[in-house]
Amino acid sequence: MNYRSDRYGNQISILGYGCMRFTTRDGKIDLAKAESEVMAAFRGGVNYYDTAYVYPGSEAALGEILARNQIRDQVKIATKLPHYLIRNAAGMEKYFQEQCKRLQTDYIDYYLMHMLTDVATWERLKDLGILDWLEEKKKSGAIRQVGFSYHGNTDTFCRLVDAYDWDFCQIQYNYMDEHTQAGRKGLQYAHEKGLPVIIMEPLRGGRLVNRLPREALSIFEKDPVHHTPAQWAFRWLYNQPEVTCVLSGMNSLEMVEDNVKTAAESYAGELGEAQEEMLRRVVRAVNGKMKVGCTGCRYCMPCPRGVDIPGTFAAYNRYYTDGKFVALKEYMMCTALRKNSASASNCIQCGKCEKHCPQNIEIRKELKTAARKLEGPAYKLVRAVIKRFRAY
């Protein structure tokens, strides 16, 4: 196993265990199966285990596995505060104590604000007293490091990085999301600020393995190195020194063994131009079904009405490459789950964006089309619920 350092010199395995996808049977986590997989990863050198309050049964299962095998002090636990459920300072303590009980521990190594959406959300937490609460927890050692996980655009991510003296952060990032979500720019910005970056969705929920088009698979098959699509996805990430740890939701021993092997053999700077170009061709093959040729360059931003133009087009394109559910989920996270909506329907047709688009995209026209496709009854309901929720 290879390791990279966190902000304080602690060694983190470059492969982390994402505990959201433990196998379930009859609605409950198969603890025996999960234990065999977690322990196989541990023996392979994995020392970073990521869970969250809202992952059903995950914290309790991880806590039981670590306690039963007496390895709590040999691993790093990362879990997340469900800040969207909190109404006051007492709520922070309530959820934290419940998490510690589930995890059978009295301290959390890496504690994240779960899915922080924007600076306004962080300001709300500050108004509730989170700064004093975090300071007390860090002083007592109950929380060792504080970070946040994020889905959304690059600009908001960079503002969040600057909003607090974070110890680390977690973003969605893979070779298909190089210029969407926080993107490479966000990754490098956090790294320049001294923040370790934990990567989630390296395989886009398995879609970069199980749902690649025939054209993309053919490119992989013809490459003389003959890595699998999963191995290439991980190696692309490990190739970047700014990446500290890559989470994988492993739920089979075969997956654990393969990912551990890849992590043991990978290092920063290993990919040459030929490999990088091969992966770019894969991206072009996957994007063959794209409806809008947006590259995520962000020259169109900022929008005077706050529309997340690249985020909208990324979700709209995923409607045709990954399916309706995936597209709507991403669109909601990027536009609705923030204090000020970034929805495509906010567009007032001013045309400022089109003056700066190097791809000459008819942005106003495409935003209208994307809004019709993505902002159906389900989206409007979620946005209304969020707006009402924030009013309390």
C-alpha positions in Angstrom: 0.0 0.0 0.0 1.1 3.5 -0.7 0.4 6.4 1.6 0.2 10.2 1.5 0.4 12.7 4.3 -2.4 14.7 5.8 -2.0 18.3 6.9 -0.2 17.2 10.1 2.0 14.5 8.7 -0.2 11.5 9.5 0.0 8.8 6.8 -3.3 8.0 5.0 -3.6 5.0 2.6 -4.2 6.3 -0.9 -7.1 3.8 -1.1 -9.8 4.5 1.4 -12.8 2.3 2.3 -16.2 3.9 1.5 -18.6 2.3 3.8 -21.8 3.5 2.2 -22.2 0.4 0.0 -21.9 -2.5 2.4 -24.0 -5.4 1.1 -27.5 -5.5 2.6 -29.8 -8.5 3.0 -33.5 -8.0 3.9 -32.8 -4.4 4.6 -29.9 -4.9 7.0 -26.2 -4.9 6.4 -24.7 -8.3 6.0 -22.2 -7.9 8.9 -20.2 -11.1 8.3 -19.7 -10.2 4.7 -18.8 -6.6 5.4 -16.4 -7.7 8.1 -14.5 -10.1 5.8 -14.1 -7.3 3.2 -13.1 -4.6 5.7 -10.5 -6.9 7.3 -9.1 -7.9 3.9 -8.7 -4.2 3.2 -7.1 -3.6 6.6 -4.6 -6.5 6.0 -3.9 -4.9 2.6 -2.9 -1.6 4.3 -6.1 0.4 4.1 -6.3 2.7 7.1 -9.0 5.3 6.2 -12.7 4.3 6.6 -15.4 6.7 5.5 -19.0 6.6 6.7 -21.8 9.0 7.6 -24.7 9.4 10.0 -27.3 9.0 7.2 -25.8 5.9 5.6 -28.3 3.3 7.0 -26.5 1.0 9.5 -23.0 1.9 8.2 -21.6 3.6 11.3 -22.9 0.8 13.6 -21.5 -1.9 11.3 -18.1 -0.2 11.0 -17.9 0.3 14.8 -18.8 -3.3 15.5 -16.2 -4.6 13.0 -13.4 -2.4 14.4 -14.2 -3.2 18.0 -14.6 -7.0 17.4 -11.2 -7.1 15.8 -9.6 -4.7 18.2 -8.2 -2.4 15.5 -9.8 0.9 16.3 -6.5 2.5 17.2 -4.9 1.3 14.0 -7.3 3.0 11.6 -8.7 6.4 10.8 -12.4 6.9 11.0 -14.1 9.6 8.9 -17.7 10.4 9.5 -20.0 13.3 8.8 -22.2 15.7 10.8 -25.7 15.9 9.3 -25.8 19.7 9.6 -29.0 19.8 7.5 -30.9 18.2 10.5 -29.5 20.6 13.1 -31.5 23.5 14.6 -29.3 24.5 17.5 -26.0 23.8 19.2 -27.5 21.1 21.3 -28.3 19.2 18.1 -24.6 19.1 17.2 -23.7 17.4 20.4 -26.7 15.1 20.2 -25.7 13.7 16.8 -22.0 13.6 17.6 -22.6 11.5 20.7 -24.9 9.2 18.9 -22.2 8.7 16.2 -19.5 7.9 18.8 -21.9 5.4 20.3 -22.5 3.7 17.0 -18.8 3.7 16.1 -17.9 2.5 19.6 -15.3 5.2 20.0 -14.7 8.3 22.0 -13.0 10.3 19.2 -13.4 10.8 15.4 -10.2 11.2 13.4 -11.7 13.1 10.4 -15.1 14.8 10.9 -16.8 16.4 7.9 -19.7 18.8 7.4 -21.7 16.5 5.2 -22.5 17.8 1.7 -21.9 21.5 2.5 -23.6 23.3 -0.3 -22.5 27.0 0.0 -21.0 29.6 2.2 -24.5 30.7 3.3 -25.1 27.2 4.8 -21.7 27.5 6.7 -22.7 31.0 7.9 -25.9 29.5 9.3 -24.0 26.9 11.2 -21.7 29.6 12.5 -24.8 31.5 13.8 -25.7 28.3 15.6 -22.4 28.2 17.4 -20.5 25.6 15.5 -17.1 27.4 15.7 -17.1 27.2 19.5 -18.3 23.7 19.4 -15.6 22.5 17.0 -12.9 24.3 19.0 -14.0 22.6 22.2 -14.1 19.2 20.4 -10.7 19.6 18.9 -9.2 20.9 22.1 -10.5 17.8 24.0 -9.3 15.5 21.2 -12.9 14.2 20.5 -12.5 15.5 17.0 -9.0 15.4 15.5 -9.5 17.1 12.2 -12.4 19.0 10.6 -13.4 19.1 6.9 -16.3 19.2 4.6 -17.7 17.1 1.7 -19.0 18.8 -1.4 -21.0 18.4 -4.5 -21.3 21.5 -6.7 -19.5 23.9 -8.9 -15.9 25.0 -8.7 -16.4 28.6 -7.8 -18.5 27.8 -4.7 -16.1 25.1 -3.7 -13.2 27.6 -3.7 -15.2 30.1 -1.6 -15.9 27.3 0.9 -12.3 26.4 1.1 -11.6 30.0 2.2 -14.5 30.2 4.6 -12.8 28.4 7.5 -9.4 27.0 8.5 -10.3 23.5 7.4 -8.0 20.5 7.9 -9.1 18.6 4.7 -12.0 18.3 2.2 -13.8 15.7 0.1 -14.9 16.1 -3.5 -16.4 14.1 -6.3 -13.7 13.8 -8.9 -12.8 11.3 -11.7 -11.6 11.5 -15.3 -15.2 12.3 -16.5 -15.6 15.1 -13.9 -12.3 16.8 -14.5 -13.9 20.1 -15.4 -17.3 19.7 -13.6 -18.1 19.6 -9.9 -15.1 21.0 -7.9 -13.0 19.8 -10.8 -9.2 19.9 -11.3 -9.2 23.6 -10.6 -10.9 23.0 -7.2 -8.5 20.2 -6.4 -5.5 22.3 -7.1 -6.9 25.3 -5.3 -7.4 23.2 -2.1 -4.0 21.7 -2.5 -2.4 25.1 -2.8 -4.2 26.1 0.5 -2.5 23.1 2.1 -5.7 20.9 2.3 -5.5 17.2 1.8 -8.2 16.2 -0.7 -10.2 13.0 -0.3 -11.9 11.7 -3.5 -15.3 10.2 -3.7 -17.1 8.7 -6.8 -13.8 7.7 -8.6 -15.9 5.4 -10.8 -19.1 7.5 -10.8 -21.0 4.9 -8.8 -19.6 2.1 -11.0 -20.7 3.7 -14.3 -17.1 4.0 -15.4 -16.9 0.2 -15.2 -20.4 -1.2 -15.8 -22.0 1.4 -18.1 -19.2 2.4 -20.5 -20.2 2.5 -24.2 -18.7 -0.1 -26.6 -16.5 2.6 -28.2 -14.9 3.4 -24.8 -14.4 -0.3 -23.9 -12.7 -0.8 -27.3 -10.2 1.9 -26.5 -9.3 0.2 -23.2 -9.0 -3.2 -24.9 -6.7 -2.0 -27.6 -4.3 -0.3 -25.2 -1.1 -2.4 -24.8 -1.0 -2.1 -21.0 -4.3 -3.9 -20.6 -5.5 -2.4 -17.3 -9.2 -2.8 -16.6 -11.4 0.3 -16.7 -11.5 0.5 -12.9 -7.7 0.3 -12.7 -7.3 3.1 -15.2 -9.8 5.3 -13.3 -7.8 4.8 -10.0 -4.5 5.3 -11.7 -5.6 8.5 -13.3 -6.4 9.8 -9.8 -3.3 8.4 -8.1 -1.2 10.0 -10.9 -2.1 13.5 -9.4 0.0 14.4 -6.3 -2.8 16.7 -5.1 -5.0 13.6 -4.5 -4.5 12.3 -0.9 -6.9 9.4 -0.8 -9.5 7.8 -3.1 -12.6 6.2 -1.6 -14.0 3.0 -3.0 -17.3 1.5 -2.0 -15.9 -2.0 -2.0 -18.5 -4.8 -1.5 -16.7 -7.9 -2.6 -13.3 -9.5 -1.8 -12.4 -9.5 -5.4 -12.9 -5.7 -5.5 -10.9 -5.2 -2.4 -8.0 -7.3 -3.6 -7.9 -5.6 -7.0 -8.1 -2.1 -5.6 -5.4 -2.8 -3.0 -3.2 -4.2 -5.7 -3.7 -1.1 -7.8 -3.0 1.2 -4.9 0.2 -0.7 -4.1 1.4 -0.3 -7.7 0.4 3.3 -8.4 2.3 6.5 -7.8 2.1 10.2 -8.8 3.4 11.1 -12.2 3.4 7.6 -13.6 1.1 8.2 -16.5 2.8 9.5 -19.7 1.2 11.5 -22.5 0.2 8.4 -24.4 -1.9 7.2 -21.4 -3.4 10.6 -20.8 -4.4 10.9 -24.5 -5.9 7.4 -24.3 -8.1 8.5 -21.4 -9.1 11.6 -23.2 -10.3 9.5 -26.1 -12.3 7.4 -23.6 -13.9 10.7 -22.4 -14.8 11.7 -26.0 -16.3 8.3 -26.6 -18.4 8.5 -23.4 -19.4 12.0 -24.3 -20.5 11.0 -27.8 -24.1 11.1 -26.6 -23.8 14.6 -25.1 -26.4 17.1 -26.2 -24.4 20.2 -25.3 -20.7 20.5 -26.1 -19.8 22.2 -22.9 -16.2 21.6 -21.7 -16.7 23.1 -18.3 -14.2 25.9 -18.9 -16.4 28.3 -17.0 -15.7 31.4 -19.2 -19.4 31.9 -19.2 -19.4 32.5 -15.4 -20.4 34.2 -13.2 -24.0 34.5 -14.3 -25.8 37.7 -13.2 -28.7 35.6 -12.1 -26.6 32.9 -10.4 -27.3 30.1 -12.9 -24.8 27.3 -12.6 -24.3 27.1 -16.4 -21.6 24.4 -16.6 -23.3 22.4 -13.8 -26.6 22.5 -15.6 -25.1 21.3 -18.9 -23.2 18.5 -17.1 -26.4 17.2 -15.5 -28.3 17.6 -18.8 -25.6 15.6 -20.7 -25.7 12.9 -18.0 -29.4 12.6 -18.6 -28.4 10.9 -21.9 -25.2 9.2 -20.8 -26.1 7.9 -17.3 -29.9 8.1 -17.1 -32.6 10.3 -15.7 -32.2 9.5 -12.0 -28.5 10.2 -12.0 -29.0 13.4 -13.9 -31.7 14.7 -11.6 -29.7 13.9 -8.5 -26.7 15.8 -9.8 -28.8 18.7 -10.9 -30.5 19.0 -7.5 -27.2 18.9 -5.7 -25.7 21.5 -7.9 -28.6 23.9 -8.1 -31.3 23.4 -5.5 -29.5 22.4 -2.4 -28.2 26.0 -1.7 -29.7 29.1 -0.2 -29.9 30.9 -3.5 -31.1 28.7 -6.3 -28.7 28.2 -9.3 -31.4 26.7 -11.5 -31.4 27.1 -15.3 -34.9 28.6 -15.1 -33.4 31.7 -13.4 -32.0 32.7 -16.8 -33.3 36.1 -18.0 -31.8 35.7 -21.5 -29.3 38.6 -21.1 -26.8 36.8 -23.3 -23.7 37.9 -21.3 -22.6 34.3 -21.1 -22.6 33.7 -24.8 -20.1 36.5 -25.5 -17.5 34.6 -23.6 -18.2 31.0 -24.7 -15.2 29.6 -26.7 -17.4 26.8 -28.0 -20.0 29.2 -29.4 -22.8 27.4 -27.6 -26.3 28.9 -27.8 -26.4 29.0 -24.0 -29.7 30.7 -23.6 -31.4 28.3 -25.9 -29.8 25.2 -24.3 -30.6 26.4 -20.8 -34.3 26.6 -21.7 -34.1 23.0 -23.1 -32.3 21.8 -20.0 -34.8 23.4 -17.7 -37.7 21.7 -19.5 -35.9 18.3 -19.1 -34.6 18.7 -15.6 -37.0 20.9 -13.7 -40.1 18.7 -13.7 -42.5 18.2 -10.8 -40.0 16.2 -8.7 -37.4 18.9 -8.9 -39.9 21.7 -8.1 -41.2 19.7 -5.1 -37.7 19.2 -3.7 -36.8 22.9 -4.2 -40.0 24.0 -2.5 -39.3 21.6 0.5 -35.8 23.0 0.8 -37.0 26.6 0.7 -39.5 25.9 3.4 -36.9 23.9 5.4 -34.5 26.9 5.3 -37.3 29.2 6.5 -37.3 27.5 9.9 
